Amino acid sequence: MARPERMDADTITRSLSEVDGWCMVEGREAIHKAFTFKNFVQAFGFMTQSAIISEKIDHHPEWFNVYKTVEVTLATHDVDGLTELDFKLAKAMDRIAQS
């Protein structure tokens, strides 16, 4: 699999406008979003479905779960920044959260 290319600032800005509720992480090139569900089971289900997609695209999130909240940070560690994989996974997570 080809190594993803790090995005430039203009591409990051454009890509960020295409995802709802994601924001840049202060002090690093990464995006973040907190998802809140009705209960722990729904939060865990979201994580399970996201994990399956993450494994398929070989791109894994940094995440933290407490009860019904899942906080997600995405970055591509291989390039120490953001790539199309981060936004692909962000969009997939948004779709999962909406279902």
C-alpha positions, 0 to 999 in steps of 0.5 A, a space after each residue: 500500500 502506498 504511503 499517504 501524502 501529507 495535506 497542505 494547509 489549503 487542502 486541510 481547510 477545504 477538507 475540514 469544511 466537508 466534515 461536521 463538528 471536527 476541529 483542529 487540535 491545538 499544538 499539532 496537526 490532527 482533527 478531533 471530535 466528541 461523539 455523545 450517544 444515548 448510553 454506553 452500549 450505543 457508544 461501544 457499538 459506534 466504536 465497534 463499527 468504526 474499528 471494523 472500517 479502521 482495520 479495512 483501511 489500515 488507519 486507526 484512531 486515537 480515542 477515549 471512551 467514558 460511558 456514552 461519550 467517545 472522543 476521537 483524534 485523527 492524524 497520520 503518524 507516518 507523516 506526522 500530520 493529516 492525510 486523506 485517510 483521516 478525513 475518510 475515517 472522519 466521514 465514515 465515523 460521522 455516517 456511523 454516528 448518524 445511523 
